[in-house]
Amino acid sequence: MSVCIVTGGGGPRIGNGICRALVGKGWDVVVADRELAAAEAVVEELRAAGGVAVPMGLDVTDAESVREVVAATVAEFGRIDALVNSAGVGLRKDGAEATPEEFDRLHAINYRGPWTCVKEVLPVMLANGGGSIVNIGSVHAAGAAETFTLYAATKAALAALTRGIARDYGLRGIRCNIVHPGAVESRGNAHLLDEFVANRQMLPTAIESIDIGNAVAFLISADARAITGAELFVDAGTTAMLFEQEHSQRV
Ligand SMILES: NC(=O)c1ccc[n+]([C@@H]2O[C@H](COP(=O)([O-])OP(=O)(O)OC[C@H]3O[C@@H](n4cnc5c(N)ncnc54)[C@H](O)[C@@H]3O)[C@@H](O)[C@H]2O)c1
């Protein structure tokens, strides 16, 4: 039995896909989210599929809330083998347009939040002899795009944190990696996604949340035991493509 905490696990997009993938691979999953009702709904689905899952309320900006989730997980399962930091929020504004309050909120959730979760989970993992952490970044960590400046900076910081944690604790059995999703399909973005798939991906396939979940499931598994400090782009080729051309012109 291996136990994983997924922050933002109640999310309708990537959080949900990660939880489904992990349960499918036999992980026991703590679905931790600021929206407890959303976490409960995801857990209901996971249990219906035969999985072991527990919902917990969590605010990653509040260290006490993080400590409570870590303690409740240890009380329930006796161990924590993996942590996936998926809780995150966006902000669509050009660089200088955001307010200081928006800047602070973005960093509190997307960057300090994962750091707080790592900080609180590490002692439990180290006492167990090791563990695996996966952070959820974004393709925006790798390049600039209109209105994404401040969001991108939080994800680039998270990538740097990932490498640092991998270095600092590797000798003590901790692996830490980051998955950078591209544009993930979700209800309501079909029109935008068609344009994105046609012009900004190498593959003509819409990325689904389960694709992100499968990459995370690989990275936290023993199959990835030699992988740490790595950045894995699950973006259908977006980041690797220098020039954009519609598919009709490419084939
Ligand atoms: N959706 C995409 O196309 C996409 C692309 C690249 C990266 N990402 C990243 O993937 C992650 C998931 O994003 P998503 O858009 O798929 O959303 P999602 O559907 O997974 O929902 C995010 C969840 O995070 C939770 N959350 C927000 N603030 C929180 C807090 N302070 N404490 C605890 N939980 C909190 C929300 O309640 C929500 O359930 C984020 O880190 C995001 O930046 C998403």
PDBQT file of the ligand as one rigid body, heavy atoms in Angstrom, charges set to zero:
ROOT
HETATM    1  N1  LIG A 301      -5.625  23.425 -17.001  1.00  0.00    +0.000 N 
HETATM    2  C1  LIG A 301      -4.533  23.640 -17.728  1.00  0.00    +0.000 C 
HETATM    3  O1  LIG A 301      -4.609  23.678 -18.970  1.00  0.00    +0.000 OA
HETATM    4  C2  LIG A 301      -3.193  23.793 -17.050  1.00  0.00    +0.000 A 
HETATM    5  C3  LIG A 301      -2.049  23.932 -17.860  1.00  0.00    +0.000 A 
HETATM    6  C4  LIG A 301      -0.796  24.043 -17.251  1.00  0.00    +0.000 A 
HETATM    7  C5  LIG A 301      -0.687  23.978 -15.878  1.00  0.00    +0.000 A 
HETATM    8  N2  LIG A 301      -1.803  23.867 -15.101  1.00  0.00    +0.000 N 
HETATM    9  C6  LIG A 301      -1.606  23.768 -13.641  1.00  0.00    +0.000 C 
HETATM   10  O2  LIG A 301      -2.238  22.569 -13.219  1.00  0.00    +0.000 OA
HETATM   11  C7  LIG A 301      -2.705  22.713 -11.879  1.00  0.00    +0.000 C 
HETATM   12  C8  LIG A 301      -4.187  22.390 -11.851  1.00  0.00    +0.000 C 
HETATM   13  O3  LIG A 301      -4.868  23.403 -12.584  1.00  0.00    +0.000 OA
HETATM   14  P1  LIG A 301      -6.239  23.194 -13.384  1.00  0.00    +0.000 P 
HETATM   15  O4  LIG A 301      -6.445  24.424 -14.196  1.00  0.00    +0.000 OA
HETATM   16  O5  LIG A 301      -6.258  21.894 -14.106  1.00  0.00    +0.000 OA
HETATM   17  O6  LIG A 301      -7.290  23.232 -12.233  1.00  0.00    +0.000 OA
HETATM   18  P2  LIG A 301      -7.975  22.039 -11.434  1.00  0.00    +0.000 P 
HETATM   19  O7  LIG A 301      -9.230  21.716 -12.162  1.00  0.00    +0.000 OA
HETATM   20  O8  LIG A 301      -7.030  20.926 -11.163  1.00  0.00    +0.000 OA
HETATM   21  O9  LIG A 301      -8.335  22.836 -10.092  1.00  0.00    +0.000 OA
HETATM   22  C9  LIG A 301      -7.382  23.381  -9.220  1.00  0.00    +0.000 C 
HETATM   23  C10 LIG A 301      -7.800  23.059  -7.797  1.00  0.00    +0.000 C 
HETATM   24  O10 LIG A 301      -6.937  23.754  -6.910  1.00  0.00    +0.000 OA
HETATM   25  C11 LIG A 301      -7.700  24.113  -5.784  1.00  0.00    +0.000 C 
HETATM   26  N3  LIG A 301      -7.072  25.203  -5.041  1.00  0.00    +0.000 N 
HETATM   27  C12 LIG A 301      -6.944  26.502  -5.436  1.00  0.00    +0.000 A 
HETATM   28  N4  LIG A 301      -6.346  27.197  -4.452  1.00  0.00    +0.000 NA
HETATM   29  C13 LIG A 301      -6.102  26.334  -3.436  1.00  0.00    +0.000 A 
HETATM   30  C14 LIG A 301      -5.523  26.465  -2.156  1.00  0.00    +0.000 A 
HETATM   31  N5  LIG A 301      -5.095  27.659  -1.694  1.00  0.00    +0.000 N 
HETATM   32  N6  LIG A 301      -5.393  25.366  -1.376  1.00  0.00    +0.000 NA
HETATM   33  C15 LIG A 301      -5.834  24.168  -1.804  1.00  0.00    +0.000 A 
HETATM   34  N7  LIG A 301      -6.432  23.981  -3.002  1.00  0.00    +0.000 NA
HETATM   35  C16 LIG A 301      -6.549  25.055  -3.808  1.00  0.00    +0.000 A 
HETATM   36  C17 LIG A 301      -9.054  24.527  -6.354  1.00  0.00    +0.000 C 
HETATM   37  O11 LIG A 301     -10.077  24.471  -5.373  1.00  0.00    +0.000 OA
HETATM   38  C18 LIG A 301      -9.246  23.516  -7.476  1.00  0.00    +0.000 C 
HETATM   39  O12 LIG A 301     -10.003  22.406  -7.033  1.00  0.00    +0.000 OA
HETATM   40  C19 LIG A 301      -2.394  24.161 -11.482  1.00  0.00    +0.000 C 
HETATM   41  O13 LIG A 301      -1.193  24.180 -10.744  1.00  0.00    +0.000 OA
HETATM   42  C20 LIG A 301      -2.239  24.870 -12.815  1.00  0.00    +0.000 C 
HETATM   43  O14 LIG A 301      -1.421  26.009 -12.702  1.00  0.00    +0.000 OA
HETATM   44  C21 LIG A 301      -3.060  23.780 -15.655  1.00  0.00    +0.000 A 
ENDROOT
TORSDOF 0
